[in-house]
Amino acid sequence: MKANITESIKKVFHPKILTTLRNYNSKTFLSDLIAGIIVGVVALPLAIAFGIASGVAPEKGIITAIIGGFLISLLGGSKVQIGGPTGAFIVIVYGIVQQFGVEGLLVATLMAGFMLVAMGVLQLGTIIKFMPYPIVVGFTSGIAVVIFSSQIKDFFGLAVIEAVPADFIEKWNFYFHHFDAINYYSLVIGVITILLISLWPRINKRIPGTLIALLLTTLAATFFQLPVETIGSRFGEIKATIPMPSLPSVSFDTFKMLLAPAFTIAMLGAIESLLSAMVADGATGGRHRSNTELIGQGFANIITPLFGGIPATGAIARTMTNIRNGGKTPVAGIIHAITLLLILLFFGKLARLIPMSTLAGILIMVSYNMSEWRSFKGLFRNSRSDIAVLLVTFFLTVVIDLTVAIQFGLLLAVLLFLKRIIETTGVEVLKMEVEDDTDEFAEEGQQLSIPIGVEVFEINGPFFFGVANKFEEAEKNLTKMPLVRIIRLRRVPFIDATGLSNLRNFIRRSKNKNIHIILSGANLQVRNALQKNGFFELLGEENICSDIQCSLKKADELLLRKI
């Protein structure tokens, strides 16, 4: 009994760190140490930039990278996953902060954490990572556009007092009316940041261009005392401490309104973390545990907001940096979190010198890398339904809201999927010959004669609510009534409640017309559904045959007896 419970728990929650530490040695630790320190340094500017872009204080991004990153590595299902704040969350987090304040964001993150744990416990990890590709590309590209548009003010150093509108169209209208207030020093720093990030890998691939750009532009702005806005001039001193944990609170009405944004955070976190883990598997040849990863992400998002942090998830860029620098186990991710903690405690106050245009340049490069414009362009070679899902998700993300975009994108994808399933399902009425597939050694396409007075109703595809009308249309087209009707189910993979109801009604109508019904070729799943729903009693078990030959033989016997 105890062994069964342990195995059940392992199926949904078995952190990778427990597996990797079994054969851990000093050589592996050295690799993890170097990779963890490098990733920690790389994560610093990104954590600050994501925090500011999300509408919270810069230290909130660092706290998220420290606590969230530590817990994701400790409890997650991937060996090399690096967790923390990511660009994907900027849009939804900024919107929540503007509408509900920071307390509302903390509560939404907490709720999302519980949702992620529930997803993992319910073993939804294997389903979520197969999110329709057009939806993923649509909202990722949309988020990239929104991030890019949100950085224009800081990139150009627009000296305006008014707040930038949140609406996408109004935001660009605001920019066009205030471009006469450009700070050219900020613009030059932003351009240099982008050039350094883009060109530095040609010089050295191990040291990230983001770090070089941050250091050089900050030193230049400080040394030459350039008149540009910095983190310090906007936010004041960065609090170089980890706050004591506290439980955020909101009213019950606000709690209800936060359910939809929290679900969006949970879905976005699940998709991004599992996508990152899959990319890491491809680079390392490993295999992550999807459900454990979701539970680990969930606990990270439950604990992090207690310290004032924002949503955390797996970060593809930092995970790949970890792999490229030799990270082998989750210990590298833990060291990355410790490195960030030490930087915050001993050098955090220096972060106030970083120019805002430097962070804007970093985020513009993040948005470019997120945009997936090649994938976006490539999807236009696909079906019209894929293009529709892509464009709807993209435009709703940009113009309306990420929460709405994901909901409508998923709904549209489901509807189009049902449409495709319906199109592949057909009902055919045969009166002369029927294909014999009962003998595996028989010639392909071998036909069996259907006796006079017998017809075969052949259903090809799933028999569910979406194809009920096809069944009725086929019935309406019948003219001469047979004595025996064989309903062939060999190509029906499953049947739902609506299908069972339609089948029962069809059988009853046939019986009222004195037509004898035989069911043929149902697979085990369909056969069990028929048995549970009383079809064996309705027809008699002798009228439920395993294959078409048996069905035709039964029909012959009935005809000889003239039924």
N, C-alpha and C positions, 0 to 999 in steps of 0.2 A: 504493500500500500504506500509506504513512505517512498520507495523507489519510483513508483508511478507518479507521485506528486512531484518529485524532483525532476523527472523527465519532462513532465508537463510544463513546469516552470522554465526549464532549459529551452523548450521549443520557442518560447516567446521572449525570454530574457536571460541571455548568457553573454555578458560583456566580453569583448575580444581581449581585454587586458588579462583576464583570467587564463585564457589560452596561451597568449604570447609570453607570459611570465614563467611558464613551466620550464622552458629551456633558455631562459634569459642569461646573458653573460656580459662580461666587461666590454667586449668588442661591440656588441649590439648597443650597450648603454652609451658608448662613445659616439656612435653614429646618431643615436637619438638625441644626445646632448648637443652636438653641433647643429643638427637640423632644427631642434627646438629653439635654440638661441637665435638662429637666423630668422626663423618664422616669427618669433616674438618681436624682433626688431622690425620686420616687414609689416607686421600687423598693427604696429603703433599708429602710423599716419592714417591707415585705413580705418581703424577704430575711432580715431578722433573725427575724421571726415564724415563717417557714417553717422556718428552721434550728432554732430552739428547739423547735417543735412536732414536728419530725422526730427529736428526741432527741439532737441534736448541739449543739456550742457555737454561739452566735449568729454569730460571725465566719465559720463554715463556710458559712452562707447567703449572706453578702456575697461571699465568695470565689467561690462558685458563680455568683452574678450577674455578677461581674466577668469571670472566665475563660470560663465557659460562655456568657455573653451576648456576649462579644467574638467567640468562635469561631463561634457560630451565625450572627451577622451577617456575619462574614467569609466563611464557607464555605457558608452556607445557600442555599436556592432561592427565598426570598421577599424582596421589596424592603424590607418594613417590619416584618418579624418581630422581636420582642424576646424574647430567651431568658433563662432563669434558673430558679431553683427555683420550683415551683408547688404549690398546695394539693393537687393530685391525687396527688402523690408522698408526702404526709405519712404516710398510712396504711401503705403498703408499706415506706417507709424506716424508720419508727419500729419496725415489726415486725422488720425485719432487724437493726437496732441492738440491740434487746432480746435477740434470739436469738444473733446472731453477733458483736456488738460493732461498733465503728466500722471496724475493719480488714475485717470481712466485708462491710460496706456498700460500702467503697471498691472491693473486688474485684468485688462484684456490679454496681456501676456501670460498672466497666471492661469487664466481660463484656457488659453491655447495650450499651455503645458499639460493640463489635465486631459484635454482632447487628444493630444499626441500620445500620452500614456495609454488612453483608451484604445486608440487606433492600433498601437502595438500589441496590447493584450488581446484584442479581437483579431489579431494576425492579418491586418489590412496592408501590411508593408509590401507584400508581393503584388497587390492590386494597384496601390497608389503609384508605384514606380513605372507603371505602364499607362500613365496619363497620356491622352492623345497628343501626339507631337505638335500639331498645329496650335493647340492651346498653349503648350509650353513656350513655343517660339513666339506666339502672339503676345502673351503677357510679358515675356522677358524683353522683347523688342519694345513694347509699350513702356515698360518701366525704364528702359534705357533712355527713351525720348524724354520722359518726365524728369529723370535725374539730370539729363543734359540741360533741359530748359530751366531747372531750378538753380543752376550754377552760373547763369549768365550775369546776374548782378555782381557776384563776387569776382568772377573772372575779369570783367571789364571795370570793376571797381566803381560802379555807378554810385555817385554821391547823391543819394536821394533819401529823404526823411521818411516818406510814405512806405508802408508795408507793401511788399510784392503780393499781388492777388494770388489766391490759391488756384483759381480756375485756369486751365491751360491757355485758352484763347485770350482771356483777359490779361494773363501774365505777359504774353508776347506783345499785346497791344501796349501794355505798360512799358515794356523795354523799348519799343520803337519810339515812344514819346519822350524817353529819357536818355537816349544815346548821346545827347549833347553833354551829359555829365560824366563822361568816361574819365577814369584815372589811368593815364597811359603807363605809369609805373606799375600799377596792378596788372594791366594788360600784358606788359613785357614779361613780368614774373610768371604769369599764367602760361604764356606761350613758351617760355624757357622750360617750365615744368613739363609741358606736353612733349617738347622736343627731347628732353633728357630721358623721360620714361620710354619714349619710342626708340631712341637711338642708342641708349646705354647698353642694351643686351649685345650689341655688336662688339663692345669692348670687353664686357664681363657678364656672363650669364648667371653666375652664382650670387653676386651682390645685386639686389633688385634696383632698377632705375627709380622706383618710387622713393626709396630711402635716399639715394643720391640727390634727387630733385629736391626733396624736403630739406636736407642739410644745406645744400648750396644756396638755394633761394632764401632760406632763413638767415644764413650767415651774411649774404649780400644785403638783404633788407636791413639787418641789424647794424652791420659795419658802416654802410653808407647812409644810415638813418633815413631810409626812403619813406616818403609820406604815403604809406599804404596801411590799410586796416589789417590788424592782426587778431589772433584769438584773444589776446589780453585786452586790446582796446574795445572789443565787443563783449566779451564774457567776463573780463577781470581775471583774477588768479584761478588756476585750475587746482581744485582740492586734491592734494596728493595723499589721500587716505581712502581706505575702504570703509564706508559708513556701517554703522550697526544695523542689523536687519530689522525691518518693521513691516507690518502687514498693511498694505494699502486698502482703502475703503472708499466705496461710492454708494450712492443711493440705490435702492432696488430698481427704480425706473431706469437709471443709467446702466445698471447691471444688465437689464434686459436688452437695452439698445446696443450694448457691447458684444452681444452674442454673435452677431454676423461678422463684425470685424475680427473677433477672436477666432472664429472658424476660418476666416481668410488667412490669418497669421498661421494657424495650425496647418492648413492645406499647403500654404506656400512653404512653410518650414519643412513639412514632410517631403514635398516634391523636390525642393532644392537639396536637402540633406541626402536623400536617396539617389538623386542624380549625381551629386558629388561623390558619393560612395561607389556608384557604378563606374564613374570615370576613373576613380582611384583603383578599382579592381582591374580595369583595362590596362592601367599603367604598371601595376605590380604583379598581376597574375593571381591576386588573392580573391577572396570571396567574402563579402560582408554579410551580416545578419540583419535583414531588413527590419524585422519586428523589434529586435533589441535596439537597433539604431533609433527607431521611433520612440521607444520608452526612454532611452538615454537623452534624446532631444527634449522629451517631455519633462523629465526631472530638471534638466538645465533651465527650462523656461518657467518652471515652478519656483526654483530657488533664486534665479538671477533677479527677478523684479523685487524680491524682498530686500535686496541691497540697492535698489534704484536702477537696475539695469534694464535694457530694452531687449526685444526678441533676439534670440541667437539660433543659428543653424549651421550646417556644414558649409564651408566656404571653398569653392572649387579652386580658386587661384592660390589660396594659402595651403590647401591640401596638396596641390601639385608642387608648390615650392618646398613643402616638407619632403615629398617623394624625391624631387630632384637633388635635394641636399642630404639624402641618405637616411631619412626617417624610416624606421622599421616597425615600431610598435606604438601603442597609445602613449607610452612614456614620453615620446617626442612632443605630443600635444600638451601633456602636463607640464613639461619643461617650458614650452612656449608660453603657457599661462603664468608660470613663475617668473619668467623673464619680463613679461609685461608688468607684473606686480612690482618687481624691483625697479623697473624704469619709472613707473608711476611714483613710487616712494622717494626715489633719490634724484630723478631728473624731471619729474612731472611739471614743476613750476616753470621750467624752461620752455615748455610747449606754448606758453603765452606769446612767445616771439614769432611763432609760425604765421606767415601772411595768409590771409583768407583766400587770396587768389591762387596760392600754392595748393591749398586744399581743393579749390574749385577745379584747377587743372588736373589734380589726381582723380577727382570724381568724373570729370569729362572723359578721361581715359578709361575709367571703370565703365562708364555708360557705353563707350565705343566697343569695349570688349564684350559687354553684355548684349549688345544690339543684335548679334547673330544675323547681320544683314545678308550674308551669303545664304544661310539657311532660309531666311525670309524670302529672298528672291527665288531660291530653288523650289520652294513649295508652290510657286505659281505654275510649275509643270505638272502638278498633281490634279486630282479631280476638282470639280467646281465646289463640292461639299467641303473638301479640305481648305480650299481658298476662302470659302465663306466663314468657316470657323476661325481661321487665321485672322482675317480682316475684322470680324466682329470683336474678337478678343482684343486685338491691337487697338482699335479705335475706342472701344469702351474703356480700356486701361488709360489711354491718353486723355480722352475728352471727359469721361464721366468719373469712374472710380474703379480701383482694382478689385474691390469686393464684388461689385456688379459685373465686372468683366469675367471673373472666374465663374460666378454663378451662371451667367448667360452662356459663356463659352462651353461649360460642362453640359448645360441643358441642350444647347444646339448640337454638340457632339453626340449626345445620347440619342436625340431625335434623328440625326442623320444616320447614325449606326442602325437604329431600328428600321429606317427607310431601306438601307442596304440589305438588311436581313430579310425584310418583307419582299424585296425585289428578287432575292435568291430562292424564295420559297414558292413553290407552285403546287397546284392540284390538277392532276390529269385523270381523265376517265378513259379506260381502255376496254374495248369490246371484242377485238379480234385476236390480238397476240399480246403477250407480256414477257418481259425479259426474265430469263432464268439465271439466278446467281446463287443457287443453293449448292451447286457442285463446283468446287474450286478448280477441278480439272476440265470443266466444260469449256467449250469455245466461247470466246468473248462475244457478247451480243446474241447468244443462242436464245431463240424465242420458243415460248410454249403457247399452244393454241388455247383460247378461251372458249369453253362450250357455249352454245347458243342458250340464251336465258341467264347468262352470268355476265356481270361487268366488274371491272377492277377499278376502284378508286385509289389512285396512287398519290400519296402526299410526299413531296420532296422538300425537306427543310424543317426547321423547328415549327411546331404547331402551337402557337401562342396567340395572345390577344391581337397582335398586329396583322395576322393573316386570316382572321375569322371570316372576313368578307369574301376572301378567295374561295373558301370552302362553300359558302352559300351561293356564290356566283356559278361555281361548277355544278351545283345541284339544280339551279334554275335552268341551266342549258340542257338538262336531260329531257328527252321526249318519251321514248318507250321505256316503261318500267321493267326491270329484270325480275327474275324469280330469286336469284341469289346475288348479293352484293358483297364483294370482298374489299375490305378497306386495308390497303397495304401500307404498313408503317415502317418498312425497313430503313428508310432514309430520314426518319424523324429522330433527331438526337435527343430532344426533350419535348415535353408537353406540359403546359401550365394550366391553371384552374379554368381560364377562359376556353382553352382548347378542349379540356375535358368536358366542360359544359356544352360546347358546340357539338362535340362528338356524341354525347349522350342524347341531345335533342335530335340529332340527325338519325341516330339509331331508332329512336322512338317514332319519328316520322316514317322511317322505312318500314318499321313493324306495322304501323297503322295501314300501310299500303300492301301488307302481306309479303314484304321482301325480307328474305332471310339474310342476316348479317354474319359475316365471318371476319375476324381481325387477323391480320397476317404480318409476321416478321418483326414484331416489336422488340426493341432491345431490352436489356435487363431493367434499365432505369424507367423506361416507358411502361414496361410490363408491370413493374412494382406499383407505379402510379395508377394504372388501370385496376389492379387488384385492390389497392387501398380505397379506391373510389367506387367500388361495387360493380365494375363491369363484368367480372366473372359471374356474379349472380344474375346480372341483367341478361347476359348472352348464353351463359353456360360455358364451363371451362372447355368443353369439347369444340366450341366454336372460336377458340383463340389459338391459332396455329403458329408454329414456329417459322414456317417459310411458305413460299408461294406454291410449291409442289404439293405440300400437305393441304393447303387451302383449296387448290383446284380439285384434289382428290375428294375432299369433303364436299365440295360443290357438286361433283359428279354423283356422289352417293345421294345427296338431297334431290337432285334432278330425277334420278332413277326411281326414287320413292315419290316423285312429284310433290315433294315437300308436304 
